[in-house]
C-alpha cells in the first residue's frame, strides 16, 4: 500500500492486526515510488507513448482518445517490461 494519507490513517492502522490474523499482510511502499504504482505506470504510457498529439485539440477529443486507450489496454495497448 502506498503512503497516501487515506491509507496511513489510524482507521487503517487499527485494522492491520485483524487483517494479519486472517492471513493478510500489508506491504507498505516507500513514501514516493511511482515505479511500483500501477496507475502511475499506466498514466506514463498513456501520456508519453500512446496518446496522439492531436488528441489535445479539444477536451472532447482528449476524453475520446483516453477512453479508447483504456478500452484497449491489453489488446492494442500493451506494457512490456522486458
N, C-alpha and C positions, 0 to 999 in steps of 0.2 A: 504494500500500500504506500502511496506517496504521502508526503507530509503536509498535504493541504489541511487547512485549519479544521475543516469538517471531519477529516479522518483522524486527526490528532486531538480531538476534544475529549473531555472527561467521559462523555457518554460512551464513546467507542472504547476508551481505555478500561472502563468498568466492565465491559463485555469480554475482554481478552481472556480472562480466566475461564469463563463459561465456555468460550469457543475452544480453548485449549483442552478442556475436559472432553469435548466432543470430537477431538482429533484435528481441529483446525488451528494451524499455526499462522500467525500474521507475520509476513516478511516486510519489514519497513525499508523502503527505498531511501537512498541518500537524499538530503534536502533538495537538491536540484539535479535531476538525472533524466533529461528528455530522451536520451538514447535507450532508456528502459521503459518508457511510457509509450504504449502502442499508439495512442491517439496523436502524440507528438510526431511519431514516425510517419503515420498516415498523412497528417497535415503537411509535413515537409514534402512528401512525394506529390501530393495534390498541388501544392503551391509552386514547387520548383521543377517538377518533371511532367506532370500530366495536364495541367491547366494551360490551355492555349492563351496567348496574349490577347486575342480579340474577345475573349470571354469578359474582359474588364470594360468593354464598351458601354455596358449598361448594367444596372442592378439585375434586371430580368435575365440577361444573357449569362451573367455570373452565376445566378441561382440555378439556371438550367444546366450549365456546364458542370457545376459541382454535384448536382443531383444525378446527372448522367454518370459521372465518375463513381459516385457512391453506389449506384445501382450495378455497376460493372466491375467493382473491386473483386478480384479473384478470378475474373474471366478475362476481360480485356486489359485491366489494370492489375498488375501483379508486382509484389515487392519480393525481390530476390536478395537474400543476404549473402550469397556466396560470391 
